[in-house]
Amino acid sequence: MGLILLEALAAGVVFILIIWWTMFSGRKRGELHDDETAAGDAPQRDEPPARD
C-alpha cells in the first residue's frame, strides 16, 4: 500500500514539474514582436493573406 502511495506521489511531483517547466521556461522578456505587429497593421490570423 505504501509503495502505491509513494508511486502516486512521485507521479504527481513529475506532473507538477512538467507544468511548471512549460509555464515558466519562456523568454525572459516575453515574445519578440515585429514592427508590423507593434504598428497594428498586420493581418489577422483568420484573414487570408492579400494577393498583389
Backbone as CSV, one residue per row, in Angstrom:
resi,resn,N_x,N_y,N_z,CA_x,CA_y,CA_z,C_x,C_y,C_z
1,MET,0.829,-1.204,0.000,0.000,0.000,0.000,0.865,1.256,0.000
2,GLY,1.897,1.222,0.819,2.786,2.382,0.899,3.528,2.623,-0.396
3,LEU,3.875,1.554,-1.099,4.581,1.691,-2.370,3.687,2.334,-3.420
4,ILE,2.413,2.007,-3.418,1.466,2.607,-4.365,1.321,4.102,-4.085
5,LEU,1.230,4.474,-2.815,1.128,5.891,-2.458,2.404,6.646,-2.824
6,LEU,3.558,6.026,-2.624,4.821,6.654,-2.991,4.914,6.857,-4.500
7,GLU,4.468,5.865,-5.251,4.484,5.983,-6.710,3.515,7.069,-7.183
8,ALA,2.352,7.151,-6.566,1.389,8.201,-6.916,1.934,9.578,-6.574
9,LEU,2.618,9.694,-5.464,3.242,10.972,-5.085,4.325,11.354,-6.076
10,ALA,5.143,10.394,-6.486,6.196,10.671,-7.461,5.604,11.101,-8.800
11,ALA,4.524,10.446,-9.235,3.869,10.827,-10.488,3.286,12.236,-10.390
12,GLY,2.716,12.567,-9.252,2.189,13.918,-9.053,3.279,14.973,-9.084
13,VAL,4.422,14.670,-8.473,5.542,15.616,-8.478,6.064,15.821,-9.896
14,VAL,6.188,14.730,-10.654,6.640,14.846,-12.046,5.638,15.666,-12.853
15,PHE,4.359,15.441,-12.648,3.324,16.208,-13.343,3.431,17.697,-13.025
16,ILE,3.585,18.040,-11.770,3.708,19.443,-11.372,4.977,20.060,-11.962
17,LEU,6.080,19.319,-11.995,7.317,19.836,-12.576,7.175,20.086,-14.079
18,ILE,6.472,19.211,-14.777,6.251,19.423,-16.205,5.415,20.668,-16.440
19,ILE,4.365,20.846,-15.659,3.528,22.043,-15.783,4.346,23.294,-15.472
20,TRP,5.127,23.277,-14.404,5.967,24.415,-14.012,6.961,24.748,-15.120
21,TRP,7.590,23.716,-15.689,8.596,23.929,-16.735,7.962,24.578,-17.970
22,THR,6.798,24.108,-18.385,6.171,24.656,-19.586,5.626,26.058,-19.357
23,MET,5.254,26.390,-18.145,4.718,27.726,-17.889,5.811,28.780,-17.794
24,PHE,6.943,28.458,-17.206,7.915,29.482,-16.867,9.257,29.325,-17.582
25,SER,9.327,28.554,-18.666,10.613,28.384,-19.334,10.727,29.224,-20.599
26,GLY,9.891,30.226,-20.758,9.907,31.056,-21.964,11.009,32.092,-21.935
27,ARG,10.890,33.056,-22.826,11.880,34.129,-22.899,11.806,35.002,-21.649
28,LYS,12.941,35.574,-21.290,12.999,36.407,-20.084,12.120,37.648,-20.216
29,ARG,12.076,38.231,-21.427,11.309,39.472,-21.618,10.069,39.267,-22.464
30,GLY,9.575,38.054,-22.550,8.377,37.780,-23.330,8.710,37.506,-24.784
31,GLU,7.678,37.442,-25.605,7.853,37.152,-27.023,8.378,38.370,-27.756
32,LEU,9.149,38.119,-28.811,9.649,39.199,-29.651,8.548,39.618,-30.616
33,HIS,8.429,40.927,-30.861,7.409,41.458,-31.744,8.060,42.137,-32.938
34,ASP,7.450,41.960,-34.119,7.906,42.664,-35.307,7.379,44.090,-35.268
35,ASP,7.934,44.960,-36.125,7.449,46.337,-36.200,6.021,46.389,-36.725
36,GLU,5.684,45.488,-37.673,4.327,45.469,-38.210,3.301,45.120,-37.141
37,THR,3.639,44.172,-36.304,2.716,43.773,-35.255,2.518,44.900,-34.254
38,ALA,3.608,45.605,-33.951,3.509,46.705,-32.994,2.690,47.851,-33.567
39,ALA,2.761,48.087,-34.890,2.024,49.177,-35.511,0.540,48.848,-35.663
40,GLY,0.187,47.582,-35.608,-1.210,47.207,-35.693,-1.709,46.997,-37.108
41,ASP,-0.846,47.030,-38.129,-1.307,46.870,-39.497,-1.061,45.459,-40.030
42,ALA,-0.759,44.523,-39.165,-0.578,43.130,-39.577,-1.956,42.494,-39.773
43,PRO,-2.096,41.618,-40.757,-3.397,40.962,-40.956,-3.739,40.046,-39.794
44,GLN,-5.025,39.880,-39.576,-5.492,38.993,-38.520,-5.209,37.552,-38.910
45,ARG,-5.166,36.659,-37.959,-4.840,35.262,-38.231,-5.908,34.574,-39.076
46,ASP,-7.163,34.935,-38.915,-8.210,34.248,-39.645,-8.430,34.818,-41.043
47,GLU,-7.753,35.928,-41.384,-7.876,36.503,-42.711,-6.826,35.898,-43.638
48,PRO,-7.188,35.594,-44.876,-6.173,35.102,-45.812,-5.232,36.224,-46.212
49,PRO,-4.001,35.913,-46.586,-3.071,36.980,-46.991,-3.536,37.646,-48.276
50,ALA,-3.286,38.938,-48.399,-3.695,39.703,-49.570,-2.803,39.369,-50.753
51,ARG,-3.417,39.212,-51.926,-2.667,38.943,-53.144,-2.457,40.238,-53.898
52,ASP,-1.264,40.417,-54.411,-0.965,41.640,-55.161,-1.080,41.411,-56.654
